[in-house]
């Protein structure tokens, strides 16, 4: 999921200055409002510790809270769906991390809705956060800060795009015959340099929105939908006490 990391670094981070001082306690809470069990996964960016062993099951209508690191940390969170043990192996239909329950730093398979978070950075203890559909969609997801100072909007995608996903982007659980379990990005579906913002198209000037990214943007404007996207909803959220990642609404 490298593209989402690049866009988040470019568009959201105000500063990544690390201060070696104690910061206010910050709680991260993952909430499953879906009508089925999901398996949230957490992957740190390079140089940062794995949180909660990188993944765990979360039953329907339950939540899990844990204390975030007291210093600069950045990484991503996504939800895995369709997870089960079969023939002695654990596997998820979307978001799978090499057949593990605890991802322990591994990334996930696309398509997957992705939350990007950076905490404790800048001179005012900023938390930056966003939701990306650059790697496609598998679950509605929002990020909500609590008790922060400054501009602290709720961001993300509340819509269930599986019901409206264009046929070319549909990711099915059993090939062509299963249910729609995910909605692929144009890059994943067609693989062109233009849609993937590669080579000549890897710059803000040449990487542009497509009809596929516009499908995501129309439904969920407060998300990233292609590599050099810049959502209009910006924020400078200082010292929130909690960041709540909610799956399904």
N, C-alpha and C positions, 0 to 999 in steps of 0.2 A: 504493500500500500504506500509506495514511496511518493506518488504524486500528491496525495493528500497532505503528507508531511511538508512537502515543498511549498504548497500553496498556503498552508497555515503559517509557516515561518515567514513568508513574504507579506502576508496580508494582515495578520493579527498581532504579531509580537511587537510590542512597543519598545521593549528593552529586555535584555537577558542578563543584566548585571547581577552578580551573585554577592549578597552581603552575608558574611559569616556572623550573623546575629540571630537570636531566637525570634521566631515569627509567631503571630497569634495562631492558635490551634485551628486547623481547617479540617472539616469532616467531608468525605465524599460518600454520597448515598446513591445506591443504584436501586431503582424501583421497577418492579415488573407488574405493569397493569395489563399485560396480555392475558388472554384466557388459557394460556398453556405455559408450561415450564420453558424457560430459556436458559442459556448458559452464557452469562456475560464473560467477556475476555478483556484483559488489560495488558497492553504492551508498552513498556517505557521506551522513550527515545534513547539513543546511544548515550551511555555514561550515567544513566539513572537507574535506580533499583526497581526490581519487580515488586508490584503490590499484590497482596492477597494471592500469591503463587500464580498469578496471571489468569485465573479463571475458576469458576465454580458454578454449580447449579443454583437457580433462583426460581422457586415455585411461583405459580400464579398468585397475584395479589399479595406478594410479600416484598420486603426490601432488605438490603444489607448495607450497613454503614461501617466505615473504617476511617481511622485517622490518616490523613495525608502526611507525607514528609514535611518536616519543619523548614526545609530549604528548597531552593529551586528544583522543580521537577516538571517534566513534560512527557506526554505520552498520549495514547489513544485508547478508546474504549468502544467495544462493539458488542452486539448480542448474537449468539449462535442459536440457530433454530433447527428443528427436526433432528435433535440429538438422541442417540440410542446406542446401546450395546448390541452388536450383531456379530455372530461367529467369533466371539472372543475379542472383538475390536470395538472401540468407541469411535463414533463418527457423527458429524453434524452435516446436515444438508447445506446450510449456509454458514459462513464464518469459521469453518473448521480450522484448527491449528494442529495439523499433523497427527490427528487421531488422539488428542490428549484432552483430558478434562481440565487439568492445570496447564495453561499454555507456557508458563515459565519463560516469558520473553519472546515467544514466537509470534509472528504475525498471522493473520487469518486469510482464508480464501475469499475471493470476491465472487458475487456481489455482496456488499455489506454496508449498511449505514454506519458512519464512523463519527465519534465525538473526539475532537482534539482539545487537549487541555494543557495549559502551562500555568503553574502556580508560583507564587513568591518570586516575582521578578520586578525589576524597576525600582525607582526610589520611593514608590508609594505602595509597595507590597501588592502589585497587581496580580490578578488572575485573568488570564485570557482563555477563551473557550469558543468553540464553534462546532457546527455539525456539517459534515461533508458527504455529498452524494457523488463525488468524483469517481469513486469505485463502485457505484451502483447503490441499490437500496434493498434491504431485507426486512426492516422493522421501522415503524415510526419511532422517533427519538427526539427528545428535547433536553437542553441543559438549562437549569434554573439556579441562579445564585441567591443566597439568602444572607441578609444583614450586611451586604457590602456597601461601601461608600462610592459615590460617583455615579457613573452610567453603567447599570447592570441589567441589561435586558434579558428576557428569555429568548433563546434561539433554538432553531431546529426545524423538524418536520413532523407535524401531527398527522398528516394524511397517510392513508394506507395506499401506497402506489401500486401494490400488487394487483389491485382490482382494475387499474386503468393502464397498466404498463403496455406500451406498444409491442406488437407481436415480435418484431425484430429483436427486442431487448429482453424478452421473457426468458427467465432461467427456471427450468422445471425440475422437480424432484426426481423424476424417473425418465430422464430424456424427454422425448416429445409427448409422452403419454401421462406424465405426472402432473400434479397441480403446480401453479406458478408459485415458486418459493422465493424468488428474487427478481429484481429488475436490473439488468446489466447496464453499464455505461455504454455509450457509443463506441468508446475505445475498445472495451472488452468484446463487444459484439462484432465489430467490423475490423478492428486492428489497424486502421490507417494512421500514418504519421500525423495527419491533420487532426483527426479525432483524439489521438493520444498526446498531442502537443509534443511530438518528438522531432529531433533533427531541425530542419528549417523552421518548424512551427513551435519550437521551444523558447518562446519569448513572449512578453506581454503584448508586443506589437503584432505577432503572427498567430498566437494561440487565441482563437476566438470561440464564442458560443456557437453551438450547432443546433439543428432541430432536435437532436436527442437531449442535449443539456437544457434546452429551453423547455422540454417536457417536465424535467425535474424542477426547473426554476419557477415555472408557472404555478406548480402545485405547492412549492416550498421556497418562497423567495428569500428567506433568511438562512440559506445554506450555500455552501460552495458546490458548484455543479460542473466545473472544468478546471484545469490545472492553474490557470491564471485569473480565475474569477475573483471578484471583489464585491461581496455582498454589501449593500448600502447600510446595513445595520451594524454599526460599530459600537465599541464600548471601552470604557476605562474603569474597570471594577476593582476597587481597592479593598483589601482585607475582608473578603466575605467569610462568614463563619461556616458556610456549607455550600457545596456544589452538588446539586441533585440531578442525576441523569435518569430520565424517565423513559421507559420503553412502553409503547402503546399508550393511547389516551381514550 
